[in-house]
């Protein structure tokens, strides 16, 4: 599945959907993702994420509602450099 997933992914939201789906189907994967989100994401998609990228997992429950806001449209110098180097900053 990894090779198929890797070629099918185009956006961070695609990656998010795969991670959520797998975490709902596999409780061991879910616990690993909570404990080490960046490492598990790198492993799942066969990619190396830049040091500047941080991944946070928030596990919802019936009392907690998480709102994830998209990044601001304004880019800082570091993001502009990452784009210029061909790396995604979002």
C-alpha positions as CSV (number, residue, x, y, z in Angstrom):
1,X,0.0,0.0,0.0
2,X,2.9,2.3,0.7
3,X,4.0,2.8,-2.9
4,X,0.4,3.2,-4.0
5,X,-0.3,5.7,-1.3
6,X,2.9,7.6,-2.0
7,X,2.0,8.2,-5.7
8,X,-1.6,9.0,-4.9
9,X,-0.9,11.7,-2.4
10,X,-0.9,15.2,-3.6
11,X,-1.7,17.4,-0.6
12,X,-1.4,17.5,3.2
13,X,-5.1,17.0,3.4
14,X,-4.7,13.7,1.4
15,X,-2.1,12.6,4.0
16,X,-4.4,13.6,6.8
17,X,-7.2,11.5,5.4
18,X,-5.0,8.4,5.1
19,X,-3.6,8.8,8.7
20,X,-7.1,9.3,10.1
21,X,-8.6,6.4,8.3
22,X,-5.7,4.1,9.3
23,X,-5.9,5.3,12.9
24,X,-9.6,4.4,13.0
25,X,-8.9,0.9,11.7
26,X,-5.7,0.0,13.6
27,X,-5.5,0.9,17.3
28,X,-1.8,0.1,17.5
29,X,-1.1,2.5,14.6
30,X,-3.2,5.1,16.4
31,X,-1.1,4.9,19.6
32,X,2.1,5.0,17.6
33,X,0.9,8.1,15.7
34,X,0.0,9.8,19.0
35,X,3.4,9.0,20.5
36,X,5.5,9.9,17.5
37,X,3.5,11.7,14.8
38,X,6.5,12.8,12.6
39,X,8.2,9.5,12.7
40,X,5.1,7.5,12.0
41,X,4.1,9.8,9.2
42,X,7.5,9.6,7.6
43,X,7.4,5.8,7.9
44,X,3.9,5.5,6.5
45,X,4.5,7.5,3.4
46,X,8.2,6.7,2.9
47,X,9.3,10.3,3.1
48,X,11.8,12.4,5.0
49,X,10.2,15.4,6.5
50,X,12.4,18.5,6.9
51,X,13.4,19.5,10.5
52,X,11.3,22.6,10.2
53,X,8.1,20.6,9.8
54,X,6.2,19.7,13.0
55,X,3.3,17.4,13.2
56,X,0.9,17.4,16.2
57,X,-1.8,14.9,16.8
58,X,-4.8,15.9,18.9
59,X,-7.1,13.0,19.9
60,X,-10.7,14.1,20.3
61,X,-13.1,12.8,22.8
62,X,-16.7,13.6,23.5
63,X,-15.8,16.6,25.6
64,X,-13.2,18.2,23.3
65,X,-13.6,19.8,19.9
66,X,-10.5,20.7,17.9
67,X,-10.4,23.4,15.3
68,X,-7.6,23.3,12.9
69,X,-6.9,26.7,11.2
70,X,-5.1,26.9,7.9
71,X,-1.8,28.8,7.8
72,X,-1.9,32.5,7.2
73,X,-1.6,33.6,3.6
74,X,1.4,35.7,4.6
75,X,4.8,33.9,4.1
76,X,7.8,34.5,6.3
77,X,11.4,34.4,5.1
78,X,11.9,30.8,6.1
79,X,8.8,29.7,4.1
80,X,9.9,31.7,1.1
81,X,13.3,30.0,1.2
82,X,11.7,26.5,1.5
83,X,9.4,27.2,-1.5
84,X,12.4,28.5,-3.5
85,X,14.3,25.2,-2.6
86,X,11.3,23.2,-3.8
87,X,10.1,22.1,-0.3
88,X,6.6,22.4,0.9
89,X,6.1,24.7,3.8
90,X,2.5,24.0,4.6
